[in-house]
């Protein structure tokens, strides 16, 4: 059985080869989980109203505040697997 880090790295590659483009909500989930898994809790200021894309990404990441690295990696892997099927 592969360890979690190996499965996470495989999932980060697999997400680029999905048969269909994930919805915007799925993309935000992927982004938030990836950032939480690789950088930990969100830092910096929330982007302003003139940057709706940056704001949505920041919010997706901030929603995961307090989630452990391993939990975020596991959730990311499960999400990519569900998108692959």
TORLUM-243333 format. One record per residue: residue number from 1; x, y, z of N, C-alpha, C, O, CB in turn; residue in one letter. Coordinates in nm, 2 decimals. Atoms other than C-alpha are relative to their C-alpha. Last residue first. Glycine has a CB too. Example, Ala and Ser with C-alpha at 12.3 -4.5 7.8 and 13.67 -1.06 7.14 Angstrom:
# TORLUM-243333
R   seq   n.east   n.north     n.up   ca.east   ca.north    ca.up   c.east   c.north     c.up   o.east   o.north     o.up   cb.east   cb.north    cb.up   type
R     2    -0.09     -0.11     0.00      1.37      -0.11     0.71    -0.08      0.11     0.08    -0.03      0.22     0.09      0.04       0.05    -0.14      s
R     1     0.09     -0.12     0.00      1.23      -0.45     0.78     0.09      0.12     0.00     0.19      0.12     0.07     -0.10       0.00     0.12      a
***
This chain:
# TORLUM-243333
R   seq   n.east   n.north     n.up   ca.east   ca.north    ca.up   c.east   c.north     c.up   o.east   o.north     o.up   cb.east   cb.north    cb.up   type
R    85     0.09      0.11     0.03     -1.46       0.76    -1.19    -0.12      0.05    -0.08    -0.20     -0.04    -0.11     -0.04      -0.06     0.13      x
R    84    -0.06      0.09     0.10     -1.17       1.01    -1.20    -0.10     -0.11    -0.04    -0.09     -0.16    -0.15      0.12      -0.06     0.05      x
R    83     0.01     -0.07     0.13     -1.36       1.29    -1.02     0.05     -0.09    -0.11     0.01     -0.07    -0.23      0.08       0.13     0.01      x
R    82     0.14      0.00     0.03     -1.42       1.05    -0.72    -0.02      0.07    -0.14    -0.12      0.04    -0.21     -0.08       0.08     0.11      x
R    81     0.05      0.14     0.04     -1.05       0.96    -0.72    -0.15      0.01    -0.04    -0.19     -0.06    -0.13      0.02      -0.10     0.12      x
R    80    -0.06      0.03     0.14     -0.95       1.33    -0.73    -0.05     -0.14    -0.04    -0.09     -0.16    -0.16      0.15       0.00     0.01      x
R    79     0.07     -0.09     0.10     -1.19       1.40    -0.43     0.05     -0.03    -0.14    -0.03     -0.04    -0.23      0.02       0.15     0.03      x
R    78     0.14      0.05     0.02     -1.06       1.10    -0.23    -0.07      0.08    -0.11    -0.15      0.03    -0.19     -0.07       0.00     0.13      x
R    77    -0.01      0.13     0.07     -0.69       1.21    -0.29    -0.14     -0.06    -0.03    -0.17     -0.10    -0.14      0.08      -0.10     0.08      x
R    76    -0.04     -0.04     0.13     -0.77       1.57    -0.18     0.00     -0.13    -0.09    -0.05     -0.13    -0.20      0.14       0.07    -0.01      x
R    75     0.12     -0.06     0.06     -0.95       1.45     0.13     0.03      0.03    -0.15    -0.06      0.01    -0.23     -0.05       0.12     0.07      x
R    74     0.10      0.11     0.02     -0.66       1.23     0.22    -0.12      0.05    -0.07    -0.17     -0.02    -0.16     -0.03      -0.06     0.14      x
R    73    -0.05      0.09     0.10     -0.41       1.51     0.17    -0.10     -0.11    -0.03    -0.13     -0.14    -0.15      0.14      -0.05     0.04      x
R    72     0.01     -0.07     0.13     -0.62       1.75     0.37     0.05     -0.08    -0.12    -0.02     -0.09    -0.22      0.07       0.14     0.01      x
R    71     0.15      0.00     0.03     -0.65       1.50     0.66    -0.02      0.07    -0.14    -0.11      0.02    -0.21     -0.08       0.07     0.11      x
R    70     0.04      0.13     0.04     -0.27       1.45     0.65    -0.15     -0.01    -0.04    -0.19     -0.08    -0.14      0.03      -0.10     0.11      x
R    69    -0.06      0.03     0.13     -0.20       1.82     0.66    -0.04     -0.14    -0.05    -0.08     -0.15    -0.17      0.16       0.01     0.01      x
R    68    -0.14      0.05     0.00     -0.43       1.87     0.95     0.04     -0.02    -0.14    -0.04     -0.04    -0.23      0.01      -0.13     0.08      x
R    67     0.00      0.14     0.05     -0.75       2.08     0.91     0.15     -0.04    -0.01     0.24      0.04    -0.05     -0.06       0.00    -0.14      x
R    66     0.00      0.10    -0.11     -0.74       2.39     1.14     0.01     -0.15    -0.05     0.03     -0.24     0.03     -0.11       0.02     0.08      x
R    65    -0.08     -0.04    -0.12     -0.84       2.63     0.87    -0.01     -0.10     0.11    -0.12     -0.13     0.15     -0.03       0.15     0.04      x
R    64    -0.06      0.12    -0.05     -1.02       2.45     0.59     0.10      0.02     0.11     0.17     -0.06     0.16      0.08      -0.07    -0.11      x
R    63     0.11      0.09    -0.05     -1.27       2.72     0.51     0.06     -0.12     0.07     0.00     -0.19     0.14     -0.10      -0.04    -0.10      x
R    62     0.03     -0.04    -0.13     -0.97       2.96     0.47    -0.10     -0.09     0.07    -0.10     -0.11     0.19     -0.05       0.14     0.01      x
R    61    -0.11      0.04    -0.08     -0.86       2.77     0.16    -0.03      0.03     0.15     0.00     -0.06     0.24      0.13       0.07    -0.04      x
R    60    -0.01      0.14     0.00     -1.19       2.80    -0.01     0.11     -0.06     0.09     0.09     -0.16     0.16      0.02      -0.05    -0.15      x
R    59     0.11      0.05    -0.08     -1.22       3.16     0.10     0.00     -0.15     0.01    -0.03     -0.21     0.11     -0.14       0.05    -0.05      x
R    58    -0.04     -0.02    -0.14     -0.88       3.24    -0.04    -0.11     -0.05     0.09    -0.07     -0.12     0.19      0.02       0.16     0.03      x
R    57    -0.11      0.10    -0.03     -0.97       3.08    -0.37     0.04      0.02     0.14     0.06     -0.08     0.21      0.12       0.03    -0.10      x
R    56     0.07      0.14    -0.01     -1.31       3.27    -0.38     0.11     -0.10     0.03     0.08     -0.19     0.11     -0.06      -0.03    -0.14      x
R    55     0.08      0.01    -0.12     -1.13       3.60    -0.30    -0.06     -0.14     0.02    -0.06     -0.19     0.13     -0.11       0.11     0.00      x
R    54    -0.09      0.01    -0.11     -0.86       3.55    -0.56    -0.08     -0.02     0.13    -0.04     -0.09     0.22      0.09       0.12     0.01      x
R    53    -0.07      0.13     0.01     -1.13       3.50    -0.82     0.09     -0.03     0.11     0.09     -0.14     0.17      0.07      -0.01    -0.14      x
R    52     0.09      0.11    -0.04     -1.34       3.79    -0.70     0.06     -0.14    -0.01     0.03     -0.23     0.07     -0.13       0.01    -0.08      x
R    51    -0.07      0.12     0.04     -1.05       4.04    -0.71    -0.09     -0.12     0.04    -0.05     -0.20     0.13      0.14      -0.01     0.07      x
R    50    -0.05     -0.01     0.14     -1.21       4.38    -0.71     0.07     -0.12    -0.05     0.11     -0.13    -0.17      0.08       0.12    -0.02      x
R    49     0.11      0.02     0.09     -1.40       4.29    -0.39     0.04      0.01    -0.15    -0.03     -0.05    -0.23     -0.11       0.10     0.03      x
R    48     0.11     -0.09     0.01     -1.08       4.27    -0.20    -0.10     -0.04    -0.10    -0.09     -0.14    -0.17      0.05       0.13    -0.02      x
R    47     0.00     -0.10     0.12     -0.84       3.98    -0.14    -0.13      0.08     0.00    -0.24      0.04     0.05      0.01      -0.08    -0.13      x
R    46     0.10      0.04     0.10     -0.85       3.83     0.21     0.00      0.10    -0.11     0.00      0.22    -0.08     -0.14      -0.02     0.07      x
R    45     0.13     -0.07     0.00     -0.53       3.93     0.40    -0.09     -0.06    -0.11    -0.04     -0.10    -0.22      0.01       0.15    -0.02      x
R    44     0.02     -0.12     0.08     -0.24       3.70     0.46    -0.14      0.05     0.00    -0.23     -0.01     0.07      0.04      -0.02    -0.14      x
R    43    -0.06     -0.12    -0.06     -0.23       3.35     0.58    -0.02      0.12    -0.09    -0.06      0.10    -0.21      0.16      -0.03     0.03      x
R    42    -0.01     -0.11     0.08     -0.43       3.03     0.52     0.07      0.12     0.08     0.05      0.13     0.20     -0.14       0.04    -0.05      x
R    41     0.11     -0.11    -0.01     -0.36       2.74     0.74     0.03      0.12    -0.09     0.15      0.16    -0.11     -0.02       0.04     0.14      x
R    40     0.06     -0.01    -0.13     -0.11       2.47     0.62    -0.11      0.11    -0.01    -0.16      0.14    -0.11      0.10       0.03     0.11      x
R    39    -0.04     -0.12    -0.07      0.11       2.51     0.32    -0.06      0.02     0.14    -0.01      0.11     0.21     -0.03       0.12    -0.08      x
R    38    -0.14     -0.04     0.03      0.11       2.19     0.12     0.05      0.11     0.08     0.17      0.13     0.10      0.01       0.03    -0.14      x
R    37    -0.09      0.11    -0.01     -0.20       2.01     0.25     0.14      0.04    -0.02     0.23     -0.02     0.04     -0.04      -0.11    -0.11      x
R    36     0.00      0.04    -0.14     -0.40       2.33     0.31     0.10     -0.12     0.02     0.17     -0.12     0.13     -0.14      -0.05     0.05      x
R    35    -0.07     -0.10    -0.08     -0.31       2.46    -0.03     0.02     -0.04     0.15     0.12     -0.02     0.21     -0.07       0.14    -0.01      x
R    34    -0.14      0.00     0.04     -0.41       2.14    -0.20     0.08      0.10     0.08     0.19      0.06     0.13      0.02       0.03    -0.15      x
R    33    -0.06      0.12    -0.06     -0.73       2.11    -0.01     0.15      0.00    -0.03     0.23     -0.04     0.06     -0.07      -0.12    -0.05      x
R    32    -0.01     -0.02    -0.14     -0.83       2.47    -0.09     0.07     -0.12     0.07     0.15     -0.10     0.16     -0.14       0.02     0.06      x
R    31    -0.10     -0.10    -0.03     -0.74       2.43    -0.46     0.02      0.01     0.15     0.13      0.01     0.20     -0.05       0.14    -0.05      x
R    30    -0.14      0.05     0.03     -0.92       2.10    -0.50     0.10      0.10     0.04     0.20      0.07     0.10      0.01      -0.03    -0.15      x
R    29    -0.03      0.10    -0.10     -1.23       2.24    -0.33     0.14     -0.06    -0.01     0.21     -0.07     0.08     -0.11      -0.12     0.00      x
R    28    -0.03     -0.07    -0.13     -1.22       2.55    -0.54     0.03     -0.10     0.11     0.12     -0.07     0.19     -0.12       0.09     0.03      x
R    27    -0.13     -0.06     0.02     -1.19       2.33    -0.86     0.04      0.08     0.13     0.15      0.07     0.17      0.00       0.10    -0.12      x
R    26    -0.10      0.11    -0.01     -1.48       2.12    -0.74     0.14      0.06    -0.01     0.23      0.02     0.07     -0.03      -0.11    -0.10      x
R    25     0.00      0.03    -0.14     -1.70       2.44    -0.69     0.11     -0.11     0.02     0.18     -0.11     0.13     -0.14      -0.05     0.04      x
R    24    -0.07     -0.10    -0.07     -1.59       2.56    -1.04     0.00     -0.03     0.15     0.10      0.00     0.22     -0.07       0.14    -0.02      x
R    23     0.09     -0.12    -0.01     -1.70       2.23    -1.19     0.08      0.11     0.08     0.19      0.07     0.14     -0.13      -0.03     0.07      x
R    22     0.08     -0.01    -0.12     -1.42       1.98    -1.28    -0.08      0.13     0.00    -0.04      0.23    -0.06      0.09       0.00     0.13      x
R    21    -0.05     -0.11    -0.08     -1.31       1.96    -1.64    -0.09      0.01     0.12    -0.21      0.00     0.11     -0.01       0.14    -0.08      x
R    20     0.08     -0.12     0.01     -1.38       1.62    -1.78     0.05      0.11     0.09     0.12      0.08     0.19     -0.15      -0.03     0.04      x
R    19     0.07      0.00     0.13     -1.16       1.32    -1.86    -0.09      0.12    -0.02    -0.12      0.16    -0.13     -0.09      -0.13     0.00      x
R    18     0.14      0.04    -0.02     -0.92       1.41    -1.58    -0.07      0.00    -0.14    -0.04      0.08    -0.22     -0.07       0.09     0.10      x
R    17     0.04      0.09     0.11     -0.55       1.42    -1.68    -0.15     -0.05     0.01    -0.18     -0.15    -0.05      0.09      -0.11     0.00      x
R    16    -0.02     -0.07     0.13     -0.44       1.73    -1.48    -0.04     -0.09    -0.12    -0.05     -0.04    -0.23      0.15       0.03    -0.01      x
R    15     0.10     -0.10     0.02     -0.60       1.58    -1.17     0.02      0.08    -0.13    -0.08      0.13    -0.18      0.01       0.10     0.12      x
R    14     0.12      0.05     0.06     -0.39       1.27    -1.21    -0.10      0.11    -0.02    -0.18      0.10    -0.12     -0.06      -0.11     0.09      x
R    13    -0.03      0.03     0.14     -0.06       1.45    -1.14    -0.13     -0.04    -0.07    -0.16      0.00    -0.18      0.11      -0.10    -0.02      x
R    12    -0.03     -0.14     0.06     -0.18       1.60    -0.81     0.03     -0.01    -0.14     0.00      0.08    -0.22      0.11       0.07     0.08      x
R    11     0.13     -0.07     0.02     -0.34       1.26    -0.73     0.02      0.14    -0.06    -0.06      0.18    -0.14     -0.08       0.01     0.13      x
R    10     0.07      0.06     0.11     -0.01       1.08    -0.77    -0.13      0.07    -0.04    -0.16      0.09    -0.16     -0.02      -0.15     0.02      x
R     9    -0.08     -0.04     0.12      0.16       1.33    -0.53    -0.06     -0.06    -0.13    -0.07      0.01    -0.23      0.14      -0.04     0.01      x
R     8     0.03     -0.14     0.03     -0.12       1.27    -0.28     0.07      0.05    -0.12     0.01      0.12    -0.21      0.04       0.08     0.12      x
R     7     0.13     -0.01     0.06     -0.09       0.89    -0.31    -0.04      0.14    -0.03    -0.10      0.17    -0.13     -0.10      -0.06     0.10      x
R     6    -0.01      0.06     0.14      0.29       0.91    -0.26    -0.14      0.01    -0.06    -0.15      0.05    -0.18      0.05      -0.14     0.01      x
R     5    -0.07     -0.10     0.08      0.24       1.14     0.05     0.01     -0.05    -0.15    -0.01      0.04    -0.24      0.14       0.03     0.05      x
R     4     0.09     -0.12     0.03     -0.03       0.91     0.19     0.07      0.10    -0.09     0.01      0.15    -0.18     -0.04       0.06     0.13      x
R     3     0.02     -0.09    -0.12      0.19       0.59     0.18    -0.08      0.13    -0.05    -0.09      0.15    -0.17      0.13       0.04     0.06      x
R     2    -0.08     -0.12     0.01      0.13       0.34    -0.10    -0.02      0.09     0.13    -0.13      0.08     0.19     -0.04       0.08    -0.12      x
R     1     0.08     -0.12     0.00      0.00       0.00     0.00     0.09      0.12     0.00     0.19      0.14     0.07     -0.10       0.00     0.12      x
***
